[in-house]
Each structure stands twice: as C-alpha cells, then as structure tokens.
Amino acid sequence: MSEPLTLRATGALTLPDAALTRLTALEHGLFAVCAGAAGAGLLLLPVAQARPALALGLAFGLGLGAVRPWAPLLVPAFMALTLGAALGADRLGVSSLVATALVAGLVLGVRRAPEGEAPWLYALNAGLAAAMGAGLLAWAASRVGLTEATPQLAASALGAGLGLWPGAFRFREVAPLPTAATLAAGLPEPYIQAPTRALDLYNAVRGGKVDPETLEGLAEVLRWIVRLAETLRTLDDDLRAADPVTLRERAEAALHEAETSEDEFIRDRRLATAKHLEQILRHREQVELERRRTESLQEYALAYLEEARMGLVLARALPGERSPDRLDEVLTRLREHAKDGDNRRRTAREIQKVL
C-alpha cells in the first residue's frame, strides 16, 4: 500500500477585501493631519492650554469628521465621544492620548467591518491598534524631547492613523499548495502526470497579472486534481487487492466442492463462501465504476485549468490591439518619399536619353 501524499498547510497575514477598499492610506492621513492641525490650533487658546485634554478630544473628533465629510451631522457625535474619553481619562489620571485614540479607532473600525466579520470585534481590534499606535508614537516623541502638548497631540494622531493598518490585518490558514518536489516524492507514475500538468498551468497563470481571488480559485482546482490523483491511486490499490480472476476461480472451486461433497456442513460453508466471493466481484465492479468517474473528473478539472489559462491569455492586453498613433502619418510620408525617388530616377533616365 503506498503512502498518502501529505501537504503542509501554512498561514499568512491578509487584509480583508472590504478593508482594501475602505481602509486607505489617504483616509488615515486625512485623519492624522486634520486631528493634528485642529489640535495645534486649539492649543493656541488659553482654555485649551490649561486643559490639553479638551483640545485633544475636540481635535480627534474633528479628525473623525474629516474622514466622513458627507455626514456633517455625525461630527458633533464624534466630538462628544472623543471629548468624553479625553476628559474622563484625564479625570481618572490615565493617559488621555491613549483613551482618545482608542475611541477614535473604535469609531473608525465599526464603520469598516469587513463582510463576514463581527463589527464589534473588528472595531475592538481597530481601537486597540489605534491606541497602541498613538501611545508608541507619543512615547517616541517624548524620548526625543518633544514633550509639549502640541507635538504630543500630533504624534498621537499620526500614531492612531498608522496603527489602524496593522489592526486591519487578519491571520488565516492558507490551504496547502503542492510543489514539483512534493508531487515527485508522493505520487508515482502514472498518477503524477495530471497534477504535474495542472501545476505547470497554475504557475503559468500565476506569472501573469491575475487578481488574488481568481488565483485562489485556480489553486483550489489544482489541489482538487492532486486529491483526485490520490483517490485514483487508492482505488487502483483496492482493485489490485481483489483480483477478479482469482476470485472467480475460488468461487467456482467452492461451488464445485459444494456439488461433490457428501457432508452437509461442508456444502453449506462452500456455498456461503462462493456467495461472499461473488459479492466481492459485484463490489469490485462498483469500485471500477468509481475509478472511471474519478478519472473523468480529473480530466474535467484539468481541461478547466487549461481553458482558464487560455481565457486569461485572451483577456490580457496584447501589443497588436493598438497600432501606433502616428502609423498613418509615417506610412503617408514613406509613400511620398518613394514617389519622389521614383520621379527623380525617371527624370534622370529621360536626361540620359536626351544626352
């Protein structure tokens, strides 16, 4: 019995699709710039200089409002949330920078929850990431001597915006993908032929400009072809273990002995033996049918990959699709030059005839 082919799964950090479209660097930069600029302006006021937490809360609220300018009615709500967090943290004696960044991350995260993920969980991740980013950047600013309220506020706003990016990443298990070495070590001939062809097709597609979703779908087809090859090998092992010629000979021998034996017990056991052997032969016919079905599925999956590759070849931009813009102009000029040259040679021949 051959050993099964083992593929080791790996993990990867990915950014959800919804985050790719909504969680943008421009949005984070806008939040950081607006919050930092608003904080610097507010800190010019005497009341804000006396209570930096007041400027911090209002600035972060304005930064959140700048990210969603088409919803001006939400700006007061954002400002109330961040202001409450800043003043509450200041009253409790904890870092108002971290608390305000936490609330800002929660607000931004709950609006960006990807499809299929709980909004509260995504918001919590975003809030913790923003708080960590704000705290780290404010601490780094203080280490280089920027301990005043204005640089601290600007550093925390920038840190909160930057922290949202790692907070958006998710760990997911990547389905195992075979390599040429794994196939060679795990699949003998002739079972390796279809998976090797499928792997070549997948690598050819992966070398082009293919979106991740399409590539993942083709990888699933490749893994399916490998599993079908494994199934074919297992079915062939099972079929070889039940040789039909040997089974028929044993059944005929058992029936012959049952007919010739005078002992009733022996006759009954031989008839039962023949019955079991005939049942094994019927089961073997079903296994042969499953084997043919599996082989047809493998051919279908391989043809699917081949069609997908050719479809992507047709879909990509080819140099022949567009002719050079000045092609007509160049051809017209070349024709004029050819005509001038022909006229010049004709004139020279006429002059030679006259002379």
LUMMAR-176603 format. One line per 4 residues: their letters; for each residue x, y, z of C-alpha. Coordinates in Angstrom, 3 decimals. Layout:
<rs>
A> X,Y,Z | ...
</rs>
This chain:
<rs>
MSEP> 0.000,0.000,0.000 | 1.524,3.343,-0.997 | 1.944,6.189,1.456 | -0.511,9.115,1.122
LTLR> 0.693,12.429,-0.215 | 0.955,14.944,2.646 | 0.698,18.689,2.043 | 1.534,21.021,4.921
ATGA> -0.770,23.987,5.446 | 0.762,27.405,6.062 | -0.505,30.692,7.461 | -0.499,34.211,6.126
LTLP> -1.454,37.707,7.187 | -4.081,39.117,4.862 | -6.064,42.315,4.561 | -9.808,41.720,4.094
DAAL> -11.271,42.873,0.805 | -13.541,45.419,2.451 | -10.550,46.865,4.255 | -8.649,47.161,0.982
TRLT> -11.348,49.433,-0.436 | -12.264,51.402,2.661 | -9.230,51.359,4.924 | -6.991,53.581,2.789
ALEH> -3.787,55.448,3.478 | -5.437,58.652,2.281 | -8.166,58.260,4.874 | -5.693,57.677,7.687
GLFA> -3.508,60.525,6.558 | -6.535,62.808,6.422 | -7.495,61.840,9.960 | -3.963,62.385,11.285
VCAG> -3.446,65.727,9.504 | -6.853,67.138,10.434 | -6.629,65.990,14.040 | -3.080,67.319,14.388
AAGA> -3.884,70.660,12.733 | -7.066,71.107,14.767 | -5.196,70.282,17.963 | -2.407,72.756,17.171
GLLL> -4.981,75.474,16.516 | -6.998,74.711,19.642 | -3.901,74.712,21.827 | -3.423,78.369,20.973
LPVA> -6.494,79.127,23.077 | -5.870,79.799,26.781 | -8.610,77.414,27.924 | -7.076,74.588,25.883
QARP> -3.610,75.361,27.207 | -4.973,74.940,30.712 | -6.751,71.676,29.793 | -4.845,69.924,26.948
ALAL> -7.302,67.030,27.190 | -10.020,69.394,25.986 | -8.067,70.215,22.818 | -7.206,66.550,22.352
GLAF> -10.822,65.390,22.480 | -12.095,68.115,20.156 | -9.214,67.614,17.703 | -9.750,63.868,17.397
GLGL> -13.480,64.446,16.916 | -12.775,66.889,14.100 | -10.345,64.386,12.576 | -13.050,61.716,12.567
GAVR> -15.463,64.177,10.996 | -12.959,64.983,8.244 | -12.853,61.310,7.265 | -16.634,61.383,6.689
PWAP> -17.261,64.912,5.350 | -20.531,63.853,3.701 | -22.044,63.187,7.146 | -21.701,66.557,8.928
LLVP> -24.345,65.627,11.490 | -22.022,62.934,12.835 | -19.228,65.399,13.631 | -20.829,66.593,16.917
AFMA> -21.360,62.966,17.927 | -17.724,62.130,17.154 | -16.535,65.160,19.099 | -18.726,64.245,22.063
LTLG> -17.295,60.714,22.137 | -13.649,61.721,21.898 | -14.078,64.679,24.230 | -15.757,62.466,26.808
AALG> -12.944,59.919,26.525 | -10.218,62.561,26.861 | -11.779,64.351,29.825 | -12.762,61.084,31.521
ADRL> -9.256,59.673,31.210 | -7.776,62.952,32.449 | -10.055,62.852,35.489 | -9.125,59.239,36.222
GVSS> -5.424,60.002,35.894 | -4.778,57.729,32.902 | -3.365,58.675,29.510 | -5.910,60.787,27.671
LVAT> -3.918,60.299,24.439 | -4.367,56.523,24.525 | -8.006,56.719,25.644 | -8.955,59.154,22.892
ALVA> -7.124,57.120,20.250 | -8.949,54.020,21.493 | -12.337,55.675,20.995 | -11.303,57.034,17.577
GLVL> -10.188,53.563,16.492 | -13.467,52.069,17.703 | -15.444,54.616,15.680 | -13.377,54.093,12.536
GVRR> -13.348,50.314,12.959 | -17.076,49.847,13.418 | -17.676,51.592,10.082 | -15.100,49.434,8.296
APEG> -16.021,45.945,9.451 | -15.420,43.543,6.530 | -18.192,41.289,5.314 | -18.482,38.142,7.388
EAPW> -16.737,39.568,10.468 | -18.463,40.767,13.620 | -18.445,44.607,13.636 | -17.783,44.793,17.370
LYAL> -14.745,42.503,17.074 | -13.294,44.444,14.162 | -13.949,47.729,15.987 | -12.221,46.386,19.106
NAGL> -9.169,45.354,17.071 | -9.067,48.760,15.371 | -9.452,50.590,18.691 | -6.650,48.662,20.379
AAAM> -4.397,49.103,17.336 | -5.038,52.869,17.228 | -4.429,53.187,20.976 | -1.170,51.263,20.731
GAGL> -0.005,53.321,17.743 | -0.842,56.606,19.475 | 0.879,55.563,22.690 | 4.020,54.341,20.949
LAWA> 4.434,57.433,18.778 | 3.738,59.798,21.686 | 6.315,57.921,23.759 | 8.838,58.115,20.890
ASRV> 8.210,61.869,20.602 | 8.819,62.329,24.328 | 12.083,60.365,24.097 | 13.469,62.892,21.615
GLTE> 12.438,65.838,23.779 | 9.056,66.689,22.208 | 7.110,66.785,25.457 | 4.936,69.830,24.771
ATPQ> 1.220,69.380,24.221 | 1.247,70.238,20.506 | 3.863,67.682,19.310 | 2.411,65.081,21.653
LAAS> -1.057,65.560,20.181 | 0.272,65.471,16.616 | 2.309,62.332,17.340 | -0.669,60.564,18.898
ALGA> -2.915,61.482,15.940 | -0.328,60.172,13.473 | 0.215,57.047,15.559 | -3.511,56.328,15.734
GLGL> -3.810,56.617,11.959 | -0.800,54.377,11.344 | -1.906,51.874,13.959 | -5.126,51.149,12.104
WPGA> -3.212,49.443,9.305 | -1.726,46.554,11.342 | -5.037,46.354,13.201 | -6.771,45.533,9.927
FRFR> -4.608,42.510,9.143 | -6.009,39.060,9.852 | -4.271,35.716,10.163 | -5.738,32.979,8.020
EVAP> -4.651,29.484,7.222 | -3.580,29.128,3.626 | -4.593,25.858,2.026 | -1.564,23.733,1.115
LPTA> -0.292,24.056,-2.429 | 1.792,21.246,-3.927 | 5.213,21.764,-5.427 | 7.007,19.752,-8.078
ATLA> 9.220,18.166,-5.403 | 6.213,17.156,-3.247 | 4.466,15.598,-6.213 | 7.585,13.707,-7.281
AGLP> 8.069,12.354,-3.762 | 4.436,11.419,-3.142 | 2.939,10.341,-6.464 | 4.367,7.633,-8.733
EPYI> 3.715,7.226,-12.446 | 1.168,7.487,-13.995 | -0.676,9.377,-11.251 | 1.793,12.267,-11.229
QAPT> 1.114,13.269,-14.838 | -2.156,15.169,-14.375 | -1.048,17.019,-11.171 | 2.243,18.000,-12.840
RALD> 0.383,19.372,-15.857 | -2.014,21.225,-13.538 | 0.892,22.693,-11.560 | 2.533,23.922,-14.779
LYNA> -0.734,25.582,-15.830 | -1.146,27.209,-12.416 | 2.423,28.540,-12.427 | 1.893,29.944,-15.930
VRGG> -1.233,31.767,-14.759 | 0.422,32.975,-11.558 | 3.193,34.588,-13.571 | 0.685,36.985,-15.163
KVDP> -1.434,39.769,-13.731 | -4.217,37.815,-12.007 | -6.303,39.064,-9.100 | -5.912,37.125,-5.809
ETLE> -9.473,35.744,-5.847 | -9.050,34.186,-9.298 | -5.643,32.806,-8.358 | -7.035,31.258,-5.180
GLAE> -9.832,29.633,-7.188 | -7.337,28.133,-9.635 | -5.235,26.921,-6.709 | -8.294,25.112,-5.354
VLRW> -8.726,23.365,-8.726 | -5.049,22.359,-8.606 | -5.477,20.910,-5.118 | -8.596,19.078,-6.329
IVRL> -6.636,17.461,-9.170 | -3.997,16.302,-6.675 | -6.693,14.827,-4.410 | -8.241,13.051,-7.396
AETL> -4.838,11.581,-8.274 | -4.556,10.324,-4.697 | -8.032,8.814,-4.978 | -7.139,7.091,-8.245
RTLD> -4.053,5.578,-6.672 | -6.061,4.336,-3.672 | -8.775,2.848,-5.882 | -6.182,1.087,-8.027
DDLR> -4.595,-0.376,-4.881 | -8.009,-1.629,-3.784 | -8.714,-3.120,-7.209 | -5.346,-4.879,-7.293
AADP> -6.073,-6.358,-3.868 | -9.200,-8.019,-5.292 | -8.017,-9.861,-8.399 | -11.148,-10.861,-10.379
VTLR> -9.562,-13.956,-11.955 | -8.534,-15.350,-8.573 | -11.920,-14.528,-7.060 | -13.807,-16.322,-9.860
ERAE> -11.557,-19.363,-9.626 | -12.122,-19.544,-5.876 | -15.889,-19.153,-6.314 | -16.022,-21.879,-8.976
AALH> -13.892,-24.169,-6.838 | -16.171,-23.616,-3.844 | -19.287,-24.333,-5.917 | -17.708,-27.454,-7.402
EAET> -16.812,-28.790,-3.961 | -20.306,-27.980,-2.693 | -21.777,-30.081,-5.502 | -19.458,-33.045,-4.974
SEDE> -19.221,-33.092,-1.190 | -21.441,-35.505,0.737 | -21.071,-33.614,4.036 | -23.907,-31.148,4.611
FIRD> -21.801,-28.775,6.731 | -19.090,-28.560,4.058 | -21.694,-27.955,1.343 | -23.248,-25.082,3.322
RRLA> -19.878,-23.434,4.039 | -18.711,-23.773,0.430 | -21.949,-22.275,-0.888 | -21.623,-19.383,1.588
TAKH> -18.000,-18.882,0.523 | -18.991,-18.727,-3.142 | -21.736,-16.258,-2.306 | -19.293,-13.944,-0.490
LEQI> -16.802,-14.136,-3.348 | -19.490,-13.281,-5.886 | -20.490,-10.315,-3.720 | -16.860,-9.152,-3.710
LRHR> -16.880,-9.287,-7.511 | -20.020,-7.139,-7.605 | -18.412,-4.669,-5.205 | -15.344,-4.624,-7.418
EQVE> -17.466,-3.637,-10.398 | -18.768,-0.662,-8.402 | -15.206,0.303,-7.448 | -14.211,0.146,-11.126
LERR> -17.106,2.466,-11.947 | -15.988,4.909,-9.237 | -12.478,4.746,-10.629 | -13.692,5.697,-14.110
RTES> -15.796,8.509,-12.664 | -12.823,9.846,-10.705 | -10.660,9.734,-13.823 | -13.303,11.666,-15.784
LQEY> -13.456,14.274,-13.003 | -9.695,14.679,-13.165 | -9.804,15.169,-16.943 | -12.596,17.710,-16.487
ALAY> -10.648,19.661,-13.850 | -7.513,19.658,-15.999 | -9.475,20.911,-19.012 | -10.954,23.623,-16.784
LEEA> -7.466,24.831,-15.858 | -6.374,24.779,-19.498 | -9.418,26.816,-20.531 | -8.832,29.277,-17.668
RMGL> -5.244,29.804,-18.783 | -6.236,30.440,-22.391 | -9.048,32.726,-21.251 | -6.582,34.805,-19.267
VLAR> -4.283,34.922,-22.303 | -7.139,36.364,-24.354 | -8.135,38.751,-21.569 | -4.734,40.371,-21.191
ALPG> -3.716,43.358,-23.271 | -1.676,42.380,-26.320 | 0.636,44.672,-28.337 | -1.336,44.056,-31.527
ERSP> -4.541,45.507,-30.091 | -3.420,49.071,-30.670 | -1.444,50.407,-33.572 | 0.947,53.347,-33.140
DRLD> -0.772,56.731,-33.192 | 1.465,58.076,-35.990 | 1.254,54.965,-38.170 | -0.881,56.617,-40.884
EVLT> 1.314,59.708,-40.891 | 4.508,57.651,-41.203 | 3.072,55.484,-43.995 | 1.908,58.576,-45.927
RLRE> 5.350,60.147,-45.588 | 7.089,56.962,-46.738 | 4.822,56.772,-49.771 | 5.633,60.389,-50.643
HAKD> 9.371,59.701,-50.309 | 9.034,56.635,-52.540 | 7.096,58.636,-55.112 | 9.706,61.439,-55.073
GDNR> 12.507,58.907,-55.506 | 10.702,57.263,-58.413 | 10.180,60.648,-60.114 | 13.838,61.527,-59.599
RRTA> 15.043,58.287,-61.171 | 12.613,58.692,-64.075 | 13.878,62.230,-64.724 | 17.482,61.018,-64.664
REIQ> 16.704,58.347,-67.248 | 14.993,60.889,-69.531 | 18.011,63.205,-69.325 | 20.362,60.342,-70.209
KVL> 18.265,59.568,-73.302 | 18.460,63.171,-74.475 | 22.230,63.318,-73.982
</rs>
